[in-house]
Amino acid sequence: MLEGKGMIKETDMADVKMQMQAMACASQALDLHDVLDCISVAAHIKKEFDKMYGSGWQCVVGSNSGCFFTHTPGTFIYFSLGTLNFLIFKGASS
C-alpha cells in the first residue's frame, strides 16, 4: 500500500535489512488491517518481529504519541508511513 513512502526518523539498527523489514511489515499490516485500528496494526508488527527475531519486541503505532523507554541496543527504529508513525524496539532485559 505505502511501499516507498516510508521515512526513517531515528534508528540505532545497524542492520539495513532489519530496517527494511520493519517498514515492509508495517506496510503489510496496513494492507491487512484498517488504518484507524492502530492496536491491530501494532499487534501484527510485534508478532511478526517476535517470530523473525525472537520474543520481547514492542510496537507503538499512531499519529500523536509520546514515550520513554529502555531498549536493547541495535533494535530501535522510529519511522513514518503516510500520516502514521511507527516505533519498534526490543525491550531491554533486566
C-alpha positions in Angstrom: 0.0 0.0 0.0 2.6 2.6 1.1 5.7 1.0 -0.3 8.4 3.6 -1.0 6.7 6.3 1.1 8.4 5.4 4.4 10.8 7.8 6.1 13.1 6.7 8.9 13.2 9.4 11.6 15.5 7.8 14.1 17.2 4.4 14.4 20.1 2.5 16.0 19.5 -0.6 13.9 22.8 -1.1 12.0 21.2 -3.9 10.0 19.6 -2.2 7.0 17.8 -5.4 6.2 16.0 -5.3 9.6 15.1 -1.6 8.9 13.6 -2.5 5.6 11.8 -5.5 7.1 10.3 -3.1 9.7 8.8 -0.8 7.1 7.7 -3.7 4.9 6.0 -5.3 7.9 4.2 -2.0 8.7 3.0 -1.7 5.1 1.7 -5.3 5.2 -0.1 -4.6 8.5 -1.8 -1.6 6.9 -2.9 -3.7 4.0 -4.4 -6.3 6.3 -6.0 -4.0 8.9 -8.0 -0.8 9.0 -5.6 2.2 9.1 -7.6 3.5 12.1 -7.1 0.3 14.1 -3.7 1.1 15.4 -3.8 -1.6 18.0 -4.3 -4.4 15.4 -1.6 -2.9 13.2 0.9 -2.7 16.1 0.0 -6.3 17.2 0.6 -7.6 13.7 4.1 -6.0 13.6 5.0 -7.1 17.1 4.0 -10.7 16.4 5.9 -10.8 13.1 9.1 -9.4 14.8 8.8 -11.9 17.6 8.6 -14.7 15.0 11.6 -13.3 13.0 13.9 -12.1 15.7 12.8 -13.7 19.0 10.4 -12.6 21.7 10.4 -9.3 23.5 9.5 -6.8 20.7 7.3 -3.8 21.3 5.4 -1.7 18.8 3.6 1.7 19.0 1.6 3.0 16.1 -0.2 6.3 15.9 -0.1 9.9 14.7 0.4 11.7 18.0 2.1 9.9 20.9 4.9 10.3 23.3 7.1 7.7 25.0 10.1 7.0 27.1 11.7 3.5 27.2 14.8 1.4 27.5 15.6 -0.9 24.7 18.2 -3.5 23.6 20.9 -1.7 21.7 20.6 -2.1 17.9 16.8 -2.8 17.9 15.2 0.6 17.8 13.6 2.2 14.8 11.1 5.1 14.5 9.7 5.8 11.1 6.6 7.1 9.3 4.4 5.7 6.6 2.0 8.3 5.3 0.5 10.1 8.4 1.2 7.3 10.9 4.4 6.9 13.0 5.8 3.5 13.9 8.1 2.8 16.9 9.5 -0.7 17.1 12.1 -1.9 19.6 13.1 -4.9 21.6 12.7 -4.4 25.4 15.9 -4.4 27.5 16.4 -7.4 29.7 16.9 -6.6 33.3 
